[in-house]
Amino acid sequence: MKMSKPMIKILTLDGGGIRGILPCAILAELERRMNKPIAHAFDLMSGTSTGGIIACGLNIPDPNRPGQPKFSASEFGQLYEKDGGKIFKKRGGLFSGVAAMFEESFGHEGLEELLLQYFGDTELRETLSEVLVTSYDIEQRKPFYFLSRLAKAGISGENFRLRDIARSTSAAPTYFEPNHLPWSAEKYLALVDGGVFANNPSMLAYTEAMELLRRKNKPVAGAATAPPVETVQEENEFESFTAEVSTVESCDYFMLSLGTGHISKPYLYEKAKSWGQAQWLRPIIDILMQGVSETVDYQMRYVLPPAHDGTPQYLRINPDVPEENAEMSDVSDKNVAGLQAIAAKAIADNDKMLDEICQILS
């Protein structure tokens, strides 16, 4: 079947810690089949937590090859497969088990060192595709969106180093401490993992894509007319939602959504009924993240149904992950190998869909 060519092509990436191995492997397979970088295949890449790290990492320009990414998806996947132990390095010491009850589980120093190694000082305004990464400001009590569209427009306070974005979006509560990020001369952001509200950023990416399509169809004024920095985040939250949905034509969009695995691990009633606050802490994070991801997937299937000619506008790959591979911070060789095997099976199981995706993106 001949596929329609969408005007805006979107990639979204869920959060999930070390399970970022899964989307990296799928993206590496797409690059192999298309023979072009992921950043050249999509107009917009959006991610939360580990997905935000991947979205930023695949958009780092190569200083020696103008217009080309520094890393292929396969190369960037090594951040998880080879260097995952640096990310999830448990706090040591005689009382480390007791301290875990009162502090985050992992020190942030190893993560920040690794992000510096991969990202350097690359800034958001330099990304090859447009980027949207989620985070949440615990002091202002509101989401914060890192948007390359705003950074490239030169709007004050909207350009950040990619490594700072990656650190902020992955600051999962109980895993890492919040990221204290200077925002302007007198303000700062206190950011945690965007997974607390949007572990699957597909709906947010869709609203940003609506704005990108509006600007493609009807150019707007430049940065000189942009709203003040204090209102930029609020303006962006509402301008896309208020766009005229009736103007959307069939196959204006194509979205590929990649999850980090559907976890089959059950929480049994007989155990959960007697849990207190301490026992519920990690399970509720797990439940919220997966519940949010699946809710957004349900929504997107209705928001972006197949076009009139049958061309998909929304596809999602999210393989089943057994209980033994579920933990987001398990960087053991056994678990990494298990995740690699799950990724290989997902690629084989979705062989026809991957060919279809390549046809749409070509």
Secondary structure, DSSP 8 states (H G I E B T S, - for coil): ------SEEEEEE---GGGGHHHHHHHHHHHHHHTS-HHHH-SEEEE-THHHHHHHHTT-B-TTSTTSBS--HHHHTHHHHTTHHHHS-B--STTHHHHTTTS-SB-SHHHHHHHHHHHTT-BGGG-SSEEEEEEEETTTTEEEEEEHHHHHTT-TT---BHHHHHHHHT--TTTS--EEEE-SSS-EEEEEETHHHHSS-HHHHHHHHHHHHHHHHS----GGG---HHHHHHHHHHHTTTS-GGG--TTSEEEEEE-S-EE-----HHHHTT--HHHHHHHHHHHHHHHHHHHHHHHHHHHS---TTS--SEEEE--EE-GGG--TT---HHHHHHHHHHHHHHHHHTHHHHHHHHHHH-
